[in-house]
Amino acid sequence: MLSFSAQRLVLIAIAAFVACVIPINASAALVNLFESDNNSGNIFQFTPAGAQSTFASGLDDPSGLAFDSVANLFEADNNSGTIFEFTPGGVRSTFATGLNQPTGLVFDAAGNLFVADTNSGSIFKFTAGGVRSTFATALSAPYGLAFDSAGNLYESDNNSGTIFKFTSGGVQSTFATGLNHPRGLVFDSAGNLFVANAGTGSILEFTPGGVQSTFATGLSLPDFLAFNVGAVPEPASCAIIAGFLALVVAIEQVRSRRRRRIEEST
C-alpha cells in the first residue's frame, strides 16, 4: 500500500494526465477579441461568446492594435498620427505623437514597439519608455508588420506589392514580390507567413523558404490577420510532467517498502 505522500503524488499525476489528454472546451482556451472600428472611431471588445462592449471611443480612424507583455493595448490612431496606450481597465494615455498615418503595430521579444508609418514610408521603433528611432525608410506605404520566431521583422509594402524582411540589425532583403496591395501579416506556429492580399481579395501563404500558395479567395477587402492561441498544454510538456511524476511515485514506493521491512525486522 502506498504511503499518504505517495497517494497524493498519484492524485497529482492523475490530474496532470487529465489536463493533458482531455480536450479543453474551446471557449476556455480563448481570450477577448479587440477590434479597431475605423468609421465609428471605437475599439470594441468581444468575449469568446460574442458579447460586444465598447472598450474605447473618440478615436480618429483607429487602425493597428498590439498588446505588450503586461496586457496594455496600443492603438495606431491613423488620422491623428498618434499611438495611444490603454491599460487593461481602459485608461488611455498618449504614447507617441507626430506620426504620419501609423498603421501596423507589433512588439518584439524585448518589448520594443515597431510602427509602420504609412505616409512617411518608414518603420519606427519605440522603446518601452517611448524613445523613438528610425528602423527603416524609403518604403512604399508600409502597412502590416510581423516577427518570425528568429526575430526577423517582415513588412508588407502596400504600394509596391512587396514583402520585405529585416534582420534585427535592420538589414533589408526582399522576401516576396508581385503582390497586389498586401496588408496584414501573421505567422503560424510552423513559421509559415500569411498575407492579406487586399487587391485580389485573397489570403496568401508563404513557407519559410518563400514558396507561395493561395490559402483563401473570394474575400472583399482582407486587411489584418491574427491566429487565436489557446492555453492548451503541449504534448511534450505533458510527457515530461507524467514521466517526472511517475519517477517520484516509484521512488516513494521503494522508500515505503524499505520502511516496512525495517519495521517488520524490529
C-alpha positions, 0 to 999 in steps of 0.5 A: 500500500502506498504511503499518504505522500505517495497517494497524493503524488498519484492524485497529482499525476492523475490530474496532470494526465487529465489536463493533458489528454482531455480536450479543453472546451474551446471557449476556455482556451480563448481570450477577448477579441479587440477590434479597431472600428475605423468609421465609428472611431471605437475599439470594441471588445468581444468575449469568446461568446460574442458579447460586444462592449465598447472598450474605447471611443473618440478615436480618429480612424483607429487602425493597428492594435498590439498588446505588450507583455503586461496586457496594455493595448496600443492603438495606431490612431491613423488620422491623428498620427498618434499611438495611444496606450490603454491599460487593461481597465481602459485608461488611455494615455498618449504614447507617441505623437507626430506620426504620419498615418501609423498603421501596423503595430507589433512588439518584439521579444524585448518589448520594443514597439515597431510602427509602420508609418504609412505616409512617411514610408518608414518603420519606427521603433519605440522603446518601452519608455517611448524613445523613438528611432528610425528602423527603416525608410524609403518604403512604399506605404508600409502597412502590416508588420510581423516577427518570425520566431528568429526575430526577423521583422517582415513588412508588407509594402502596400504600394509596391506589392512587396514583402520585405524582411529585416534582420534585427540589425535592420538589414533589408532583403526582399522576401516576396514580390508581385503582390497586389496591395498586401496588408496584414501579416501573421505567422503560424506556429510552423513559421509559415507567413500569411498575407492579406492580399487586399487587391485580389481579395485573397489570403496568401501563404508563404513557407519559410523558404518563400514558396507561395500558395493561395490559402483563401479567395473570394474575400472583399477587402482582407486587411489584418490577420491574427491566429487565436492561441489557446492555453492548451498544454503541449504534448511534450510538456505533458510527457515530461510532467507524467514521466517526472511524476511517475519517477517520484511515485516509484521512488516513494514506493521503494522508500515505503517498502524499505520502511516496512521491512525495517519495521517488520525486522524490529 
